[in-house]
Amino acid sequence: MAYKGIPNERRSRSSMPIFVVVGLCCVFYILGAWQRSGFGKGDSIAVEITKQADCSILSNLHYETHQNGDALIMDDSNTDIKEFKPCGDQYIDYTPCQDQMQAMMFPRENMNYRERHCPTEEGKLRCLVPAPKGYMTPFPWPKSRDYVPFANAPYKSLTVEKAVQNWIQYEGNVFRFPGGGTQFPNGADAYIEELASIIPLDNGVVRTALDTGCGVASWGAYLFKKNVIAMSFAPRDSHEAQVQFALERGVPAVIGVLGTIKLPYPTRAFDMAHCSRCLIPWASNGGMYMMEVDRVLRPGGYWVLSGPPINWINNYQAWQRPKEELEEEQRKIEETAKRLCWEKKHEKGEIAIWQKRTNYDSCHGKDLEPAVCKSTNRDDVWYKIMEACVTPYPETTDPEEVVGGAWKPFPERLNAIPHRVSSGSIPGVSADSFQEDNKTWRKHVNFYKTENKIIGSGRYRNIMDMNAGLGSFAAALESPKLWVMNVMPTIAKRDTLGVIYERGLIGIYHDWCEAFSTYPRTYDLIHAHGVFSLYKDKCNMEDILLEMDRILRPEGAVIFRDEVDVLLKVKRIVAGMRWNTKMVDHEDGPLITEKVLFAVKQYWVAGESSSMSAPQMG
């Protein structure tokens, strides 16, 4: 990449051309500002010239895919640019907060060792995680649902371990995902249709789902046919690379586990929760895990449990477990469901379905309920210990009233005023400001598409918004071709993640001072609005950018929107990370201090640099 700054080291060359260019830039900048101020007449030409002559712009962005593996070489003649070296090949699939070696130092009780355990400041890698040799851009959706390039996740163990269950098959240079699963031998489509006979999956009423212990996420992959979006999670390498496979397929997933800390989702978020032989001990710890599902499930939402211990009497021999043990396990699950006041809607074969009550008054026999959780902030869940208690319902005035408001079908609910907004429960957010936010982000996204014309083409399937606000960026992009992981920073001024779920979108809490719970190379496009201003003086900008590089695919794109001084720092750092960049004015003109920085990560793979030996630490 040719860096078009004006380095001090080249003073030996004639300075006259430099002064001329700088002078022209200033003149055209003033002309552009004059036109935007309203005093110019017919000065749109000046604005266009300003854009073309802006000396901060790099014109060599490459959005298109390169499959030949040739790395784009950066010009490192500017010694002020810090070059970040590649990590060793052993870090190709590095997941900092779920590192396998570090995990073994923690207790195995309640899956604690599989939860998040992030490295210390001194233990962080400060190098670029390489892609494996032969890495390819994933197939576009929906082909990616069924096929993943072998080079992207070269692990065959599941093809052997799950061969009879039709999870995954190895065929030449690709993996094929037939849509099978342990609990759906006839395919995910047939299984989902059976659920749809009880749960309203065809009319948009059920939109968001949580898949616990997801495997390779075939359930979530095939739910897209119903316009239902599932947040899938599974622990790191319980079965090798299962979450990695899910994301390579273009299905939302994170590394996670029901263990000792609360799930990183708000209360009353999901329309449906699902466990298909997910190996979660639902009957243990006083029903604590079912109570956590109750917390994140919307009033009126559904919980699906298929596999052990359901229908134990006919299956205990096949499951190779004592029938007395399975009988006791189902008894405890049924008992906990009654205490939570869930209504059992269906049990047939190995599938059982419960529905959560719609409000506090709709439950009879309240004396059976578990203890009520004492926390005053029900969504304060980041690293908070899970408890065997029930999250209280907000008060209602009518026995027929649904807590959180009546369910609206998708896509109507995408732009309807969410109940959390109309009820005034989000300080500083009104119906008017919500609608204005929608309008603003539609304008921003339209502007993004003028700079990166392949947004919305299907090239970017897995998209992340690092500071999601009300979810309006994701709403403006909404398309069957893509999905957005809306991240709510734990230090955000206001927590609006519940609003995002009410809109029929998905998201997660996260602190960007730590690594995200995903494998490397799992996002095609990352949007970072105000992230670095938010985290100013909280943690190292380099660390956040290196984490973005880790989770971004080769030739993936990033859009930064922030104050100009912040973006200039970002631009300088990523110049040493094999990224191409282009900075442009705010769409409303050069007088606005907020700017937009577009970036593309170059294609390179393990073994392409001689500097690849040991990572930089500390």
C-alpha positions in Angstrom: 0.0 0.0 0.0 1.4 3.4 -0.9 1.2 5.8 2.0 0.4 9.3 0.7 1.3 11.3 3.7 4.2 13.9 3.7 7.0 12.3 5.8 9.6 14.5 7.4 12.3 12.2 6.3 12.1 13.4 2.6 13.1 17.0 3.1 16.0 16.4 0.8 13.6 16.4 -2.1 12.3 19.6 -3.6 9.7 21.1 -1.2 8.0 23.3 -3.8 5.6 20.6 -5.1 4.6 19.8 -1.5 3.8 23.4 -0.7 1.7 23.6 -3.9 -0.3 20.5 -3.0 -0.9 21.6 0.6 -1.9 25.1 -0.7 -4.4 23.6 -3.2 -5.8 21.3 -0.5 -6.4 24.3 1.8 -8.0 26.3 -1.0 -10.4 23.5 -2.0 -11.2 22.8 1.6 -12.3 26.5 2.0 -14.2 26.4 -1.2 -16.1 23.3 0.0 -16.8 24.9 3.4 -18.1 28.0 1.6 -20.5 26.1 -0.5 -21.9 24.2 2.5 -22.3 27.5 4.4 -24.9 28.6 2.0 -23.0 31.6 0.6 -21.7 29.9 -2.6 -23.6 29.8 -5.8 -23.3 26.6 -7.9 -20.3 25.5 -5.9 -21.0 21.7 -5.9 -18.0 21.4 -8.2 -15.8 22.9 -5.5 -17.1 20.3 -3.0 -16.3 17.5 -5.5 -12.8 18.8 -6.0 -12.4 19.1 -2.3 -13.1 15.4 -1.9 -10.8 14.5 -4.8 -7.9 16.7 -3.5 -8.2 15.9 0.2 -4.6 15.0 1.1 -5.8 12.7 3.9 -7.5 10.3 1.5 -5.8 7.2 0.3 -7.3 6.2 -3.0 -6.2 2.6 -3.2 -8.9 0.9 -1.2 -9.7 -2.6 -2.6 -13.2 -3.9 -1.6 -13.3 -6.7 -4.2 -12.2 -10.2 -3.4 -8.8 -11.6 -4.2 -8.6 -15.4 -4.1 -5.0 -15.8 -5.5 -3.4 -15.3 -2.1 -1.1 -12.5 -3.2 -0.5 -10.2 -0.2 -0.7 -6.5 -0.9 2.7 -5.0 0.2 2.7 -1.9 2.4 5.1 0.9 1.9 7.0 1.0 5.2 9.3 3.9 4.3 7.6 6.1 6.9 9.5 5.2 10.1 6.8 6.9 12.2 4.4 4.0 11.4 4.7 1.1 13.9 4.6 -2.2 12.1 2.7 -5.0 13.8 4.3 -8.4 13.1 2.3 -11.6 12.4 1.7 -14.0 15.3 3.1 -17.5 14.9 1.1 -20.1 13.0 0.0 -21.7 16.2 -2.2 -18.7 16.8 -4.3 -19.1 13.7 -7.4 -19.9 15.7 -6.5 -17.9 18.8 -9.5 -17.0 21.1 -7.9 -14.9 23.9 -10.6 -15.2 26.5 -11.3 -18.9 25.8 -7.7 -20.1 25.4 -7.6 -23.8 26.0 -4.4 -23.9 27.9 -5.4 -21.2 30.3 -8.8 -22.7 30.7 -7.4 -25.8 32.4 -6.2 -23.7 35.3 -9.8 -23.0 36.4 -12.3 -25.2 38.2 -14.3 -27.7 36.1 -17.3 -27.4 38.4 -20.3 -25.8 36.7 -18.3 -25.4 33.5 -16.4 -22.5 35.0 -13.2 -23.5 33.0 -15.1 -23.0 29.7 -16.3 -19.5 30.6 -14.4 -16.2 29.8 -11.0 -16.0 31.3 -9.1 -13.2 29.6 -5.3 -12.7 29.6 -3.7 -10.0 31.8 -2.4 -6.8 30.2 1.1 -8.4 30.1 -0.2 -11.6 28.6 -2.0 -10.0 25.6 -0.8 -10.8 22.1 0.1 -7.7 20.3 0.6 -9.2 16.8 -1.6 -10.0 13.8 -3.3 -13.3 13.9 -2.7 -15.0 10.5 -5.2 -16.7 8.2 -4.5 -20.4 7.4 -2.8 -21.1 4.1 -5.3 -21.4 1.3 -7.9 -19.3 3.1 -10.8 -18.4 0.8 -13.6 -15.8 1.0 -16.7 -17.8 2.2 -19.4 -18.6 -0.3 -22.3 -16.2 -0.5 -25.5 -17.0 1.4 -27.3 -19.3 1.0 -24.6 -21.5 -0.5 -22.5 -20.9 2.6 -25.2 -22.5 4.7 -24.3 -25.8 3.1 -20.6 -25.5 2.1 -17.5 -24.1 3.8 -14.0 -24.2 2.3 -11.9 -26.8 4.1 -8.9 -24.4 4.3 -10.9 -21.9 6.4 -11.4 -24.4 9.3 -9.3 -27.4 8.5 -10.6 -29.7 11.2 -12.0 -33.1 10.3 -12.8 -34.6 13.8 -16.5 -33.8 13.6 -16.8 -35.6 10.3 -15.8 -38.7 12.2 -17.3 -38.1 15.6 -20.7 -37.0 14.2 -20.7 -39.1 10.9 -23.9 -41.0 11.7 -25.7 -37.8 12.7 -25.3 -35.9 9.5 -23.8 -32.8 11.1 -20.9 -32.4 8.6 -19.2 -34.2 5.8 -15.8 -33.7 4.2 -15.9 -33.6 0.4 -12.6 -32.7 -1.4 -11.8 -29.1 -0.7 -15.0 -28.3 1.1 -17.1 -29.3 4.1 -20.8 -30.0 3.4 -23.5 -29.5 6.0 -26.5 -31.7 5.1 -28.7 -30.1 7.7 -28.8 -33.0 10.0 -28.4 -33.2 13.8 -28.5 -35.5 16.7 -32.2 -34.8 17.3 -33.3 -34.2 13.7 -32.2 -37.2 11.7 -34.7 -36.3 9.0 -33.1 -32.9 8.6 -33.4 -29.5 10.2 -36.3 -28.5 8.0 -38.5 -31.4 9.1 -37.6 -30.8 12.8 -38.5 -27.0 12.5 -41.8 -27.8 10.8 -42.6 -30.1 13.8 -41.9 -27.1 16.1 -43.9 -24.8 13.9 -47.0 -27.0 14.5 -47.0 -25.7 18.1 -45.0 -22.4 17.9 -46.0 -19.6 15.5 -42.9 -19.6 13.3 -44.6 -18.7 10.1 -46.2 -15.3 10.7 -43.3 -13.2 12.1 -44.5 -13.3 15.7 -41.5 -15.4 16.7 -38.4 -13.6 15.4 -35.5 -13.9 17.9 -34.3 -17.3 19.2 -31.6 -18.5 21.6 -29.9 -21.8 20.7 -28.0 -23.2 23.7 -25.2 -25.7 23.0 -25.8 -25.1 19.3 -23.3 -27.6 17.7 -22.6 -26.3 14.1 -25.9 -24.3 14.3 -27.9 -26.1 11.7 -31.1 -25.2 13.6 -30.3 -21.5 13.4 -29.1 -21.9 9.8 -32.5 -23.3 8.6 -34.6 -21.0 10.8 -33.6 -18.2 8.4 -36.2 -19.7 6.0 -38.8 -18.7 8.5 -37.3 -15.2 8.9 -36.3 -16.1 12.4 -32.8 -15.2 13.6 -31.1 -17.3 16.3 -28.3 -16.3 18.6 -26.4 -19.6 18.9 -23.7 -20.4 21.4 -21.5 -23.4 22.4 -18.3 -23.7 24.4 -14.9 -23.5 22.8 -14.0 -26.9 21.4 -16.5 -29.0 23.3 -16.6 -30.4 19.8 -13.8 -29.0 17.7 -14.5 -25.7 15.9 -18.3 -26.0 16.1 -18.8 -22.2 16.6 -16.2 -21.5 14.0 -18.1 -23.7 11.5 -21.4 -21.8 12.4 -19.9 -18.5 11.6 -18.2 -19.7 8.5 -21.6 -20.8 7.3 -22.9 -17.3 7.9 -25.0 -18.1 11.1 -24.9 -15.9 14.2 -22.9 -17.6 17.0 -20.6 -16.8 19.9 -18.4 -18.9 22.1 -20.3 -19.3 25.4 -21.7 -21.6 28.0 -24.2 -21.8 30.8 -21.9 -22.0 33.7 -21.5 -19.7 36.7 -22.0 -16.2 35.2 -25.1 -14.8 33.6 -25.6 -14.9 29.9 -24.6 -11.6 28.2 -28.1 -10.7 27.1 -30.8 -8.5 28.5 -34.0 -9.6 30.3 -37.0 -10.3 28.1 -35.0 -10.6 24.9 -35.8 -13.8 23.1 -39.1 -15.0 21.7 -37.9 -18.6 21.9 -35.1 -20.6 23.5 -34.0 -24.0 22.3 -31.9 -27.0 23.5 -31.4 -30.0 21.3 -29.3 -32.5 23.2 -27.2 -29.5 24.4 -25.8 -31.4 27.4 -26.8 -28.6 29.9 -27.7 -30.1 33.3 -31.1 -28.3 33.5 -32.1 -30.1 36.7 -29.0 -29.2 38.6 -28.3 -26.3 41.0 -31.9 -25.9 42.0 -33.0 -25.2 38.4 -30.7 -22.2 38.1 -30.1 -22.7 34.4 -33.8 -22.8 33.6 -34.2 -19.6 35.7 -31.6 -17.9 33.6 -33.5 -19.0 30.4 -36.6 -17.5 32.1 -34.7 -14.2 32.6 -33.8 -13.8 28.9 -37.1 -15.2 27.6 -39.9 -12.7 26.7 -43.2 -13.1 28.5 -45.2 -15.5 26.4 -42.0 -16.9 24.9 -41.3 -20.6 24.3 -38.7 -23.0 25.6 -37.9 -26.1 23.5 -36.1 -29.1 25.0 -35.4 -32.1 22.8 -33.4 -35.1 23.8 -32.5 -36.5 27.2 -34.4 -36.8 29.5 -37.6 -36.3 27.4 -39.3 -39.6 26.8 -36.7 -41.4 28.9 -38.8 -44.4 29.3 -38.4 -45.4 25.6 -34.8 -44.2 25.2 -32.8 -44.9 28.3 -31.1 -47.9 26.8 -30.1 -46.1 23.6 -28.8 -43.2 25.7 -26.9 -45.7 27.9 -28.1 -44.1 31.1 -29.9 -45.6 34.1 -33.7 -45.0 33.7 -34.0 -44.0 37.4 -31.5 -41.2 36.8 -33.3 -39.9 33.7 -36.7 -40.2 35.4 -35.5 -38.1 38.3 -33.9 -35.5 35.9 -37.2 -35.0 34.0 -39.1 -34.8 37.3 -36.9 -31.9 38.5 -37.2 -30.1 35.1 -41.0 -30.4 35.3 -41.0 -29.2 38.9 -38.9 -26.2 38.0 -41.1 -25.3 35.1 -44.1 -25.3 37.4 -42.3 -23.1 39.9 -41.5 -20.7 37.0 -45.2 -20.9 36.0 -44.4 -22.2 32.5 -47.2 -23.9 30.8 -46.4 -27.2 29.1 -47.8 -27.0 25.5 -46.5 -30.1 23.9 -44.6 -33.4 24.4 -44.2 -35.9 21.7 -41.3 -38.2 21.0 -38.2 -36.5 22.4 -39.5 -33.0 22.0 -41.1 -31.0 24.9 -42.3 -27.3 24.6 -43.2 -24.9 27.4 -44.5 -21.4 27.2 -43.6 -18.7 29.7 -46.5 -16.8 31.4 -47.3 -13.3 30.1 -47.3 -11.5 33.4 -47.1 -12.0 37.1 -50.9 -12.2 37.7 -51.3 -14.9 35.1 -49.7 -17.5 37.3 -51.7 -19.6 39.7 -50.1 -21.1 42.8 -47.5 -18.3 43.3 -46.5 -19.8 46.6 -44.5 -22.4 44.6 -42.3 -19.8 43.0 -38.5 -19.7 43.7 -37.0 -16.8 45.5 -37.1 -13.4 43.7 -33.7 -12.0 42.6 -32.7 -8.9 44.6 -30.8 -7.1 41.9 -32.3 -3.7 41.1 -30.8 -3.6 37.6 -32.1 -6.7 35.8 -29.8 -6.1 32.8 -26.6 -5.7 34.8 -25.2 -9.1 33.9 -21.6 -8.6 32.7 -19.5 -11.0 34.8 -22.4 -11.2 37.4 -22.8 -14.5 39.2 -25.8 -16.6 38.2 -28.3 -17.2 41.0 -31.1 -19.7 41.6 -33.8 -17.0 41.7 -36.4 -15.7 39.4 -36.1 -12.3 37.8 -39.2 -10.3 38.8 -41.7 -9.1 36.2 -42.4 -5.4 35.7 -45.8 -4.4 37.2 -48.9 -4.6 35.1 -52.3 -3.1 35.7 -54.4 -5.7 33.9 -54.4 -9.5 34.3 -54.6 -9.7 30.5 -51.7 -7.3 29.9 -48.5 -8.8 28.3 -45.4 -7.5 30.1 -43.3 -5.6 27.6 -46.3 -4.9 25.4 -48.2 -7.0 22.8 -46.0 -8.9 20.4 -45.7 -7.3 17.0 -44.8 -9.4 14.0 -41.5 -8.9 12.1 -40.8 -6.8 10.0 -43.4 -4.5 11.5 -41.6 -4.4 14.8 -38.4 -3.3 13.2 -39.4 0.3 13.0 -42.4 0.4 15.4 -41.8 2.3 18.6 -40.5 -0.3 21.1 -42.3 -0.7 24.4 -39.2 0.2 26.4 -39.2 3.5 24.6 -42.9 4.3 24.7 -43.0 3.4 28.4 -40.2 5.8 29.2 -37.9 3.2 30.7 -34.9 4.3 28.7 -33.8 7.7 30.0 -33.3 10.3 27.3 -34.9 8.2 24.6 -38.4 9.2 23.4 -40.6 8.1 20.5 -39.5 11.2 18.5 -35.8 10.7 19.2 -36.1 7.0 18.2 -37.7 7.9 14.9 -35.0 10.6 14.3 -32.3 8.0 15.1 -33.8 5.7 12.4 -33.8 8.6 9.9 -30.2 9.5 10.7 -28.9 6.0 10.2 -30.7 5.5 7.0 -28.9 8.6 5.7 -25.6 7.3 7.1 -26.0 3.9 5.5 -26.9 5.4 2.2 -23.7 7.4 2.4 -21.6 4.4 3.2 -23.0 2.7 0.1 -21.7 5.5 -2.1 -18.1 4.8 -0.8 -18.3 1.0 -0.5 -20.7 0.0 -3.3 -20.7 -3.7 -2.4 -22.5 -3.2 1.0 -25.8 -4.9 0.5 -24.6 -7.0 -2.4 -24.3 -10.2 -0.4 -20.5 -10.0 -0.1 -20.8 -9.0 3.6 -22.8 -11.6 5.4 -21.6 -11.4 9.0 -21.7 -7.8 10.2 -20.9 -6.3 13.6 -21.9 -2.9 15.0 -19.4 -2.3 17.9 -21.5 0.4 19.5 -25.0 -0.3 18.4 -27.1 2.3 20.2 -30.8 1.8 19.3 -29.9 -0.7 16.5 -30.8 1.7 13.7 -27.6 0.9 11.7 -28.7 -2.7 11.6 -32.3 -1.7 10.8 -31.2 0.4 7.9 -29.2 -2.6 6.5 -31.9 -5.3 7.2 -31.8 -7.9 4.4 -32.0 -11.7 4.1 -28.5 -11.5 2.7 -26.9 -10.4 6.0 -27.2 -10.2 9.8 -25.8 -7.8 12.3 -24.3 -8.6 15.7 -25.3 -5.5 17.7 -22.8 -5.0 20.5 -23.8 -2.9 23.6 -20.6 -1.7 25.3 -20.8 -2.3 29.0 -19.7 1.3 29.6 -22.2 2.9 27.3 -24.1 5.9 28.7 -27.4 4.1 28.3 -28.2 0.5 27.9 -30.5 0.0 24.9 -29.9 -3.6 24.1 -33.4 -4.5 25.2 -34.7 -2.1 22.6 -32.6 -3.8 19.9 -34.2 -7.1 20.7 -37.7 -5.6 20.7 -37.0 -4.5 17.1 -36.4 -8.2 16.1 -32.6 -7.8 16.0 -30.0 -9.6 18.0 -27.0 -8.4 20.1 -24.8 -8.9 23.1 -23.1 -7.1 25.9 -19.4 -6.7 25.7 -16.4 -4.7 27.1 -14.1 -3.7 24.2 -11.1 -3.6 26.7 -11.3 -7.4 26.3 -11.4 -9.8 23.3 -14.8 -10.8 21.8 -16.1 -14.3 22.3 -15.5 -15.5 18.7 -12.9 -17.2 16.5 -10.6 -15.2 14.3 -11.9 -14.1 10.8 -15.6 -14.4 11.6 -16.9 -11.0 10.5 -17.0 -9.5 7.0 -17.8 -5.9 7.9 -17.3 -4.0 11.2 -18.9 -0.7 12.0 -17.3 1.4 14.8 -19.3 4.5 15.6 -17.8 6.5 18.5 -16.1 3.5 19.9 -12.7 5.1 20.4 -14.1 8.3 21.9 -16.2 6.1 24.3 -13.1 4.1 25.4 -10.7 7.1 25.6 -8.6 6.6 28.7 -10.3 3.3 29.4 -7.9 1.0 27.5 -5.3 0.9 24.8 -6.5 1.9 21.3 -4.0 -0.5 19.8 -5.5 -3.4 21.7 -9.0 -2.7 20.4 -7.7 -2.3 16.8 -5.8 -5.6 17.0 -8.9 -7.3 18.3 -10.8 -5.9 15.3 -8.1 -7.3 13.0 -8.4 -10.7 14.7 -12.1 -11.1 14.1 -12.1 -9.4 10.6 -11.8 -11.6 7.6 -9.0 -11.0 5.0 -10.4 -8.4 2.7 -13.1 -7.6 5.2 -14.1 -3.9 5.6 -14.3 -1.5 8.6 -16.2 1.7 8.8 -15.1 4.1 11.6 -17.2 7.1 12.4 -15.7 9.4 15.1 -14.1 12.8 15.7 -11.3 13.7 13.2 -8.5 13.7 15.8 -9.5 10.2 16.9 -9.6 8.9 13.4 -6.2 10.3 12.5 -4.8 8.2 15.4 -6.7 5.2 14.2 -5.4 5.7 10.6 -1.8 5.9 11.8 -2.1 2.7 13.8 -3.8 0.6 11.2 -1.2 1.7 8.6 1.0 -0.8 10.4 -1.6 -3.5 10.4 -1.8 -4.2 6.7 -5.0 -2.2 6.2 -5.8 0.2 3.4 -7.7 3.3 4.5 -9.6 6.3 3.1 -10.9 9.2 5.2 -13.8 11.3 4.0 -15.8 14.2 5.4 -19.1 13.8 7.1 -21.9 13.5 4.6 -23.2 16.9 5.7 -20.0 18.7 4.9 -16.4 19.4 5.9 -17.3 21.8 8.8 -18.5 18.9 10.9 -15.7 17.5 13.1 -17.1 14.0 12.9 -15.5 12.2 9.9 -15.7 8.7 8.4 -12.7 6.4 7.9 -13.1 3.4 5.5 -10.7 0.6 5.8 -10.0 -2.8 4.2 -7.9 -5.5 5.6 -5.4 -6.9 3.1 -5.3 -10.5 2.1 -2.4 -12.4 3.6 -1.9 -15.8 5.2 0.4 -17.7 7.5 3.9 -18.2 6.2 4.0 -15.1 4.0 6.4 -13.2 6.2 9.8 -14.0 7.7 8.8 -12.1 10.8 6.5 -14.7 11.9 8.4 -16.5 14.7 7.2 -15.3 18.1 4.4 -12.9 19.0 4.9 -9.5 20.7 3.8 -9.7 24.3 3.0 -7.0 26.8 
